[in-house]
Amino acid sequence: MLAIRLPKDIEDRLDRLAKQTGRTKTFYAREAIVEHLEELEDVFLAEKRLREPAKRWTQDELEQGLDLDG
């Protein structure tokens, strides 16, 4: 369960959208959070990779792992 306070103008826009489309405000709030959360997670992962680079593989190492010669 989550309760959030929104500025009146945002609440009004959300309410208007819900009424116009027959969906609930909760539906649109959830959709907005899910979409933005995915973007935030991507940014966090990218920043983490920049701080803590993972192992880098050479072309030869990749090809050996795939056993392309046989």
N, C-alpha and C positions, 0 to 999 in steps of 0.2 A: 504494500500500500504506500502511496506517495501523495502528499498534499503539497501543492505549490501555489504561491501567490504570484499573480501576473499583473503587470500594469493595466490600468483600466482600458487603454486603447487596444492592447493585445487581447484582453478578455472579450472586448466588444467585437473585434474582428473574428475571433474564434467562434463566438456565439452566432454571429451573422453567417459564417460559413456553414456551421452545423445546421442552422435552420434552412438555409438555401439548398442543402444537399440531402437533408434527412439523416445525416450521420450524427453521432454524438460528439460533444467537445472532447470527451475522453478518447475517442477514436483518433481524432486529428492530433491531439497532444501526444498520444502514443506513437503515431506515425512520425511526427516531427522528431521526437526523442530518438526513436530507433534509427532513423536516417542520419541524424547528426551524430549519434553515438558511434556509428560505424566510421564516420569521417574522423572523429576524435581518436578512435582506436587506431586507425591507419596512421594518423599524425604521430601518435605516441610510439607506435612500432617503428616508424621511420626515424624519429629522433633517437630512439634507443639503439637502432642499428648504426646510426652515425656515431654515437658515443661508444658503443661496444660492437665493433664490426665482427661479423661471423667469419668462419674460415672461407678463404677464397680458393677456388679450384682452378687448375690449369686445364687447358683443352685436353692434354694427354691424360691427366688424372680422370677426367670425366669419361673419356673414351675407354680407358682401362676398366673403369667401373661398369661400363655397359657391355664389355666384351664384344666389341665390334669386329674383331679380327676373325672370329670363329663362326 
